[in-house]
């Protein structure tokens, strides 16, 4: 394990040094599990079964169906009184999460996507962690990564690294808090919940705003959830995710709590994110989803040296670049991303 940790029930807890609130008498945590759902009729049943099988039962389970047309809400309602089901018009996951949050009454909320699974000890582990460190407003866990029914890795081994030191700066740089986290409900309400305007990066933005508002995050060092990865257009997803991260950091730079050093570091990192976003959007265009010339010029404007020259060459010969991409699955965007300015 790459961090110092303290015992917290059955599993180690990794967290920043204890704050002053740790000395206060702990409040026994209760968990409202929030499940935003859209077009998940084939998966939400197993998700809800895993939530209801917790060794420490949830205070409540709230599902918000986001205007599904495949019977998702009907599956959720088949669980009877064990699950509260809300039905919304289709407005996105952020709106569905906020609808669940508005009905929650537990001390903490735990967001679970309708196509994922949790292991039986998740809520008990969170309760143990919060008894040890009641000053933490966020506690997350490791998770197994699954695709096509096969577990192939763990979240904090391949996808992310949990950060203990300077969580404010790290949250500005990247998403390092896994989305199955338990969050102090009052803290979530105070920041306004999730941004319903975002279609990607909602949790990144949510946790960033929590941390900038003063929250500290801890990690239960054990995989207690299963993140089920769906197949899709990887280049399209990456471009959308990168563009969302740019918007999130741009807004965070306006946060009044940022120090001069944090603002300077975030601004420098933002320029890198803008360039990588332009390259991802060019890659999507080369795959047939956009204007190659326009995207190449955007990369050129954000670059210098050889990278700029390669981008201008792609803009000059977009058809050739697209044919090369189709033939090899790579093309000029891959060359551009590996080229130093």
C-alpha positions as CSV (number, residue, x, y, z in Angstrom):
1,X,0.0,0.0,0.0
2,X,1.6,3.3,-1.1
3,X,0.2,5.5,1.8
4,X,0.4,5.7,5.5
5,X,-2.9,4.4,6.9
6,X,-4.8,4.0,10.1
7,X,-7.1,1.1,11.1
8,X,-10.8,1.7,10.6
9,X,-12.8,-1.4,11.3
10,X,-11.9,-4.2,8.8
11,X,-10.0,-2.0,6.4
12,X,-7.2,0.6,6.4
13,X,-8.2,4.3,6.0
14,X,-5.9,6.7,4.1
15,X,-6.5,10.4,4.8
16,X,-4.9,13.8,5.4
17,X,-4.0,14.7,9.0
18,X,-7.0,15.0,11.3
19,X,-8.6,18.4,11.5
20,X,-10.0,20.1,14.6
21,X,-13.4,18.6,14.0
22,X,-11.9,15.1,14.7
23,X,-11.9,15.9,18.4
24,X,-15.7,16.5,18.4
25,X,-18.0,13.7,19.5
26,X,-18.8,11.7,16.3
27,X,-22.3,11.5,15.0
28,X,-23.4,8.0,14.1
29,X,-23.5,8.1,10.3
30,X,-26.6,7.1,8.3
31,X,-26.5,6.6,4.6
32,X,-29.0,7.7,1.9
33,X,-28.1,5.9,-1.3
34,X,-28.9,7.9,-4.4
35,X,-29.3,6.1,-7.7
36,X,-29.7,8.3,-10.9
37,X,-31.1,6.0,-13.6
38,X,-31.6,6.3,-17.4
39,X,-32.3,3.4,-19.8
40,X,-30.9,0.8,-17.4
41,X,-33.7,-1.7,-17.1
42,X,-31.4,-4.6,-17.7
43,X,-28.9,-3.6,-15.0
44,X,-30.6,-1.6,-12.3
45,X,-32.2,-4.7,-10.7
46,X,-28.8,-6.2,-9.8
47,X,-27.6,-2.8,-8.7
48,X,-30.4,-2.4,-6.3
49,X,-30.0,-6.0,-5.0
50,X,-26.4,-5.2,-4.2
51,X,-27.4,-2.0,-2.3
52,X,-30.1,-3.8,-0.3
53,X,-27.7,-6.6,0.6
54,X,-25.5,-4.3,2.7
55,X,-24.4,-5.7,6.1
56,X,-25.2,-2.2,7.4
57,X,-28.5,-1.4,5.8
58,X,-28.9,2.0,4.1
59,X,-31.0,4.6,5.9
60,X,-32.9,4.8,2.5
61,X,-32.5,4.1,-1.1
62,X,-33.7,6.7,-3.6
63,X,-33.9,6.1,-7.3
64,X,-34.6,8.9,-9.8
65,X,-35.6,7.7,-13.2
66,X,-34.5,10.4,-15.7
67,X,-37.3,9.9,-18.3
68,X,-36.3,6.3,-19.3
69,X,-38.5,4.6,-22.0
70,X,-37.2,1.0,-21.3
71,X,-39.0,0.3,-18.1
72,X,-36.2,1.3,-15.7
73,X,-38.6,2.9,-13.2
74,X,-40.8,-0.2,-13.3
75,X,-37.9,-2.4,-12.3
76,X,-37.0,-0.1,-9.5
77,X,-40.6,0.0,-8.3
78,X,-40.7,-3.8,-8.2
79,X,-38.6,-3.6,-5.0
80,X,-41.6,-2.1,-3.2
81,X,-41.1,-0.1,0.0
82,X,-37.4,-0.8,0.1
83,X,-36.8,1.7,-2.6
84,X,-38.2,5.2,-3.1
85,X,-38.7,5.9,-6.8
86,X,-38.9,9.4,-8.3
87,X,-39.8,9.9,-12.0
88,X,-38.4,13.0,-13.8
89,X,-38.6,14.2,-17.4
90,X,-35.3,13.6,-19.1
91,X,-32.9,16.3,-17.9
92,X,-29.6,14.6,-17.4
93,X,-27.9,12.8,-14.6
94,X,-27.1,15.9,-12.7
95,X,-30.8,16.8,-12.4
96,X,-31.6,13.2,-11.3
97,X,-28.9,13.3,-8.7
98,X,-30.2,16.6,-7.3
99,X,-33.8,15.2,-7.2
100,X,-32.5,12.3,-5.0
101,X,-30.5,14.7,-2.9
102,X,-33.5,16.9,-2.2
103,X,-35.4,13.8,-0.7
104,X,-32.4,12.4,1.3
105,X,-32.5,12.5,5.1
106,X,-29.4,10.5,6.1
107,X,-26.3,12.2,7.5
108,X,-24.4,11.1,4.4
109,X,-25.3,10.5,0.8
110,X,-23.7,7.8,-1.4
111,X,-24.2,8.1,-5.2
112,X,-24.4,4.8,-7.1
113,X,-24.9,4.7,-10.8
114,X,-27.7,2.4,-11.9
115,X,-25.4,0.1,-13.8
116,X,-22.8,-0.5,-11.1
117,X,-22.5,-2.8,-8.1
118,X,-21.5,-2.5,-4.5
119,X,-20.1,-5.2,-2.2
120,X,-22.0,-6.1,1.0
121,X,-19.5,-4.3,3.3
122,X,-19.4,-0.9,1.6
123,X,-21.6,1.1,4.0
124,X,-20.2,-0.6,7.1
125,X,-16.7,0.3,6.0
126,X,-17.8,3.9,5.5
127,X,-19.4,4.0,8.9
128,X,-16.2,2.6,10.5
129,X,-14.1,5.2,8.7
130,X,-16.3,8.1,9.8
131,X,-16.3,6.9,13.4
132,X,-12.5,7.1,13.3
133,X,-12.4,10.4,11.3
134,X,-15.6,12.3,11.8
135,X,-13.9,15.4,10.3
136,X,-13.9,13.9,6.9
137,X,-16.7,15.1,4.7
138,X,-15.9,12.7,1.9
139,X,-14.9,9.0,2.2
140,X,-14.5,6.8,-0.9
141,X,-13.2,3.3,-1.6
142,X,-11.3,1.4,-4.2
143,X,-13.3,-0.5,-6.9
144,X,-13.0,-3.3,-9.3
145,X,-13.1,-2.4,-13.0
146,X,-15.3,-4.7,-15.1
147,X,-16.0,-5.0,-18.8
148,X,-18.2,-7.6,-20.5
149,X,-18.6,-9.4,-17.1
150,X,-14.8,-9.7,-16.5
151,X,-13.0,-7.9,-13.7
152,X,-9.7,-6.8,-15.2
153,X,-8.2,-4.3,-12.7
154,X,-8.8,-1.9,-9.8
155,X,-9.6,1.8,-10.0
156,X,-6.7,3.0,-7.8
157,X,-4.2,0.7,-9.4
158,X,-4.8,1.6,-13.1
159,X,-7.0,4.7,-13.5
160,X,-6.2,7.0,-10.6
161,X,-4.0,7.7,-7.6
162,X,-5.5,8.9,-4.4
163,X,-3.9,12.0,-3.1
164,X,-3.4,12.8,0.6
165,X,-1.2,15.9,0.4
166,X,-2.6,19.2,-1.0
167,X,-6.0,17.8,-2.1
168,X,-7.1,21.3,-3.3
169,X,-4.4,21.5,-5.9
170,X,-4.8,17.8,-6.9
171,X,-8.6,18.2,-7.4
172,X,-7.9,21.1,-9.7
173,X,-5.6,18.9,-11.7
174,X,-7.5,15.7,-12.0
175,X,-10.3,13.5,-10.7
176,X,-8.9,11.4,-7.9
177,X,-12.0,10.7,-5.8
178,X,-13.9,7.6,-6.9
179,X,-17.6,8.3,-7.5
180,X,-19.0,5.8,-5.0
181,X,-18.1,8.1,-2.1
182,X,-20.0,8.9,1.0
183,X,-20.5,12.7,1.3
184,X,-21.8,14.7,4.2
185,X,-25.3,15.6,3.1
186,X,-25.2,19.1,4.5
187,X,-22.0,19.8,2.6
188,X,-23.5,18.6,-0.6
189,X,-26.5,20.8,-0.1
190,X,-24.4,23.9,0.7
191,X,-22.6,23.7,-2.6
192,X,-25.8,23.3,-4.5
193,X,-25.4,19.6,-5.4
194,X,-24.4,18.6,-8.9
195,X,-24.2,20.9,-11.9
196,X,-27.2,19.9,-14.0
197,X,-25.7,21.7,-17.0
198,X,-22.8,19.3,-17.3
199,X,-23.2,16.2,-19.4
200,X,-19.7,14.9,-18.5
201,X,-17.5,15.3,-15.5
202,X,-20.3,15.9,-13.0
203,X,-18.6,14.1,-10.2
204,X,-15.2,15.7,-10.9
205,X,-16.9,19.1,-10.6
206,X,-18.9,18.1,-7.5
207,X,-15.9,16.8,-5.6
208,X,-13.7,19.8,-6.7
209,X,-16.3,22.3,-5.4
210,X,-16.6,20.3,-2.1
211,X,-12.8,20.4,-1.6
212,X,-12.6,24.1,-2.5
213,X,-15.3,24.7,0.1
214,X,-13.1,23.1,2.8
215,X,-13.9,19.3,2.6
216,X,-11.2,16.7,3.2
217,X,-11.4,13.2,1.6
218,X,-10.3,9.8,2.9
219,X,-10.0,6.5,1.1
220,X,-11.0,3.1,2.5
221,X,-8.2,1.0,0.9
222,X,-10.3,-1.9,-0.2
223,X,-12.3,-2.6,-3.4
224,X,-15.9,-2.5,-2.2
225,X,-17.6,-1.7,-5.5
226,X,-17.7,-2.8,-9.1
227,X,-17.5,-0.2,-11.9
228,X,-19.1,-1.8,-14.9
229,X,-17.6,-0.2,-18.0
230,X,-19.8,0.0,-21.1
231,X,-18.5,-0.2,-24.6
232,X,-18.7,3.0,-26.7
233,X,-16.7,5.4,-28.8
234,X,-13.5,5.9,-26.8
235,X,-12.3,8.9,-28.9
236,X,-15.7,10.6,-28.6
237,X,-15.9,10.0,-24.8
238,X,-12.3,11.2,-24.3
239,X,-12.9,14.4,-26.2
240,X,-16.2,15.2,-24.3
241,X,-14.5,14.4,-21.0
242,X,-11.5,16.6,-21.7
243,X,-13.8,19.5,-22.9
244,X,-15.8,19.2,-19.7
245,X,-12.6,19.3,-17.5
246,X,-11.6,22.5,-19.3
247,X,-14.9,24.1,-18.4
248,X,-14.7,22.8,-14.8
249,X,-11.2,24.3,-14.2
250,X,-12.1,27.5,-16.0
251,X,-14.9,28.0,-13.5
252,X,-12.8,26.9,-10.5
253,X,-10.3,29.6,-11.3
254,X,-12.9,32.1,-10.3
255,X,-13.3,30.6,-6.9
256,X,-12.5,33.2,-4.2
257,X,-10.7,30.7,-2.0
258,X,-7.8,30.0,-4.4
259,X,-4.4,31.2,-3.3
260,X,-2.1,32.9,-5.8
261,X,0.0,29.8,-6.0
262,X,-3.1,27.6,-6.6
263,X,-4.4,30.0,-9.2
264,X,-1.0,30.0,-11.1
265,X,-0.6,26.2,-11.0
266,X,-4.2,25.7,-12.1
267,X,-3.9,28.2,-15.0
268,X,-0.7,26.5,-16.3
269,X,-2.4,23.1,-16.1
270,X,-5.5,24.5,-17.9
271,X,-3.4,25.4,-20.9
272,X,-2.2,21.8,-21.1
273,X,-5.8,20.6,-20.8
274,X,-6.9,22.9,-23.6
275,X,-4.2,21.6,-25.9
276,X,-5.0,17.9,-25.1
277,X,-8.7,18.6,-25.6
278,X,-8.0,20.1,-29.0
279,X,-6.0,17.0,-29.9
280,X,-8.8,14.7,-28.7
281,X,-11.3,16.6,-30.7
282,X,-9.1,16.3,-33.7
283,X,-8.9,12.6,-33.2
284,X,-12.7,12.4,-33.1
285,X,-12.9,14.5,-36.3
286,X,-10.4,12.2,-38.0
287,X,-12.6,9.2,-37.1
288,X,-15.4,10.9,-39.1
289,X,-17.1,13.0,-36.4
290,X,-16.2,16.6,-37.2
291,X,-14.3,19.1,-39.4
292,X,-10.7,18.0,-39.6
293,X,-9.4,21.3,-40.9
294,X,-11.1,23.3,-38.1
295,X,-9.9,21.0,-35.4
296,X,-6.4,20.9,-36.8
297,X,-6.2,24.7,-36.7
298,X,-7.5,24.7,-33.1
299,X,-4.5,22.4,-32.3
300,X,-2.1,24.7,-34.1
301,X,-3.3,27.7,-32.2
302,X,-2.8,25.9,-28.9
303,X,0.7,24.6,-29.9
304,X,4.2,25.6,-30.9
305,X,7.2,24.1,-32.6
306,X,6.8,20.8,-34.4
307,X,3.4,20.2,-33.0
308,X,2.1,23.4,-34.6
309,X,3.7,22.4,-37.9
310,X,2.1,19.0,-37.9
311,X,-1.2,20.5,-37.1
312,X,-1.0,22.9,-40.0
313,X,0.0,20.0,-42.3
314,X,-3.1,18.1,-41.2
315,X,-5.2,21.2,-41.8
316,X,-3.8,21.5,-45.3
317,X,-4.4,17.8,-46.2
318,X,-7.4,16.8,-44.2
319,X,-8.5,14.0,-46.6
320,X,-5.1,12.3,-46.5
321,X,-5.0,12.6,-42.7
322,X,-8.4,11.0,-42.4
323,X,-7.6,8.2,-44.8
324,X,-4.4,7.5,-42.8
325,X,-6.4,7.4,-39.6
326,X,-9.0,5.0,-41.0
327,X,-6.2,2.7,-42.3
328,X,-4.2,2.6,-39.1
329,X,-6.5,3.7,-36.4
330,X,-4.0,6.4,-35.6
331,X,-2.9,9.2,-37.9
332,X,-1.7,12.7,-37.4
333,X,-3.4,13.3,-34.0
334,X,-1.3,10.5,-32.5
335,X,1.8,12.0,-33.9
336,X,0.9,15.5,-32.7
337,X,0.2,14.2,-29.2
338,X,3.6,12.5,-29.0
339,X,5.5,15.5,-30.4
340,X,7.3,17.9,-28.1
341,X,6.8,21.6,-28.9
